[in-house]
Amino acid sequence: IGFRWAKRKGQASWDEKFNELVAYKARFGNCHVPTKYKDNTALGRWVSTQRAEYKKYQEGQAKTSMNTDKIRRLESIGFAWFMAL
């Protein structure tokens, strides 16, 4: 039935969400996924988390999952680190 007991962790999970973001951009023309995106709430939360992790990275915090490779990949598809209100 396709049920997964465990949540995927680490790079494989990040790559999966990145690919979902690429698909979102192909559909909508941007990477501005709403935090409460009803078609994929997990993607909306993931995008918000990337921005929070980027902020930690910029501030030099040791505990962050963000790194230069992820930054490069996100920027290569036009990801906006800061959203205008």
C-alpha positions as CSV (number, residue, x, y, z in Angstrom):
1,I,0.0,0.0,0.0
2,G,3.1,2.2,-0.1
3,F,3.1,3.2,3.6
4,R,6.4,4.4,5.0
5,W,7.0,3.8,8.7
6,A,10.0,6.1,9.0
7,K,10.5,9.6,7.9
8,R,13.5,10.1,5.5
9,K,16.3,12.0,7.0
10,G,19.4,13.8,5.8
11,Q,20.5,14.5,2.2
12,A,18.1,12.1,0.5
13,S,15.1,13.9,2.2
14,W,16.6,17.3,1.3
15,D,17.0,16.2,-2.3
16,E,13.5,15.0,-2.5
17,K,12.1,18.3,-1.2
18,F,14.5,20.3,-3.5
19,N,13.0,18.3,-6.5
20,E,9.5,19.1,-5.3
21,L,10.5,22.8,-5.3
22,V,11.9,22.5,-8.8
23,A,8.5,21.1,-9.9
24,Y,6.7,23.9,-8.1
25,K,8.8,26.4,-9.9
26,A,8.1,24.7,-13.3
27,R,4.4,25.0,-12.5
28,F,4.2,28.5,-11.0
29,G,7.3,30.2,-12.4
30,N,8.8,31.0,-9.0
31,C,10.0,29.4,-5.7
32,H,7.6,31.4,-3.5
33,V,5.9,28.5,-1.8
34,P,3.4,29.6,0.8
35,T,4.2,28.2,4.3
36,K,0.7,26.8,4.4
37,Y,0.6,25.6,0.7
38,K,-2.5,23.4,0.7
39,D,-1.3,21.1,-2.2
40,N,1.9,20.2,-0.3
41,T,2.1,21.5,3.3
42,A,5.4,19.7,3.8
43,L,7.0,21.7,1.0
44,G,5.8,25.0,2.4
45,R,7.3,24.1,5.8
46,W,10.5,22.9,4.1
47,V,11.0,26.2,2.2
48,S,10.4,28.2,5.4
49,T,13.0,26.0,7.2
50,Q,15.5,26.6,4.5
51,R,15.2,30.3,5.0
52,A,15.6,29.9,8.8
53,E,18.6,27.6,8.4
54,Y,20.2,30.1,5.9
55,K,19.8,32.9,8.5
56,K,21.6,30.7,11.1
57,Y,24.3,30.0,8.6
58,Q,24.8,33.7,7.8
59,E,25.0,34.5,11.5
60,G,27.7,31.8,11.9
61,Q,25.7,29.5,14.1
62,A,27.3,26.1,14.5
63,K,24.0,24.2,14.6
64,T,22.6,24.6,11.1
65,S,21.8,22.1,8.3
66,M,22.6,24.8,5.7
67,N,25.8,24.6,3.7
68,T,27.4,26.2,0.6
69,D,26.2,23.3,-1.7
70,K,22.6,23.7,-0.6
71,I,22.8,27.5,-1.0
72,R,24.3,27.2,-4.5
73,R,21.6,24.7,-5.5
74,L,18.8,26.8,-4.2
75,E,20.1,30.0,-5.8
76,S,20.6,28.2,-9.1
77,I,16.8,27.9,-9.4
78,G,16.0,31.4,-8.2
79,F,15.2,30.8,-4.6
80,A,14.6,34.0,-2.6
81,W,16.1,34.0,0.9
82,F,13.9,36.9,2.0
83,M,10.3,37.5,1.1
84,A,8.9,41.0,0.9
85,L,5.8,41.4,3.0
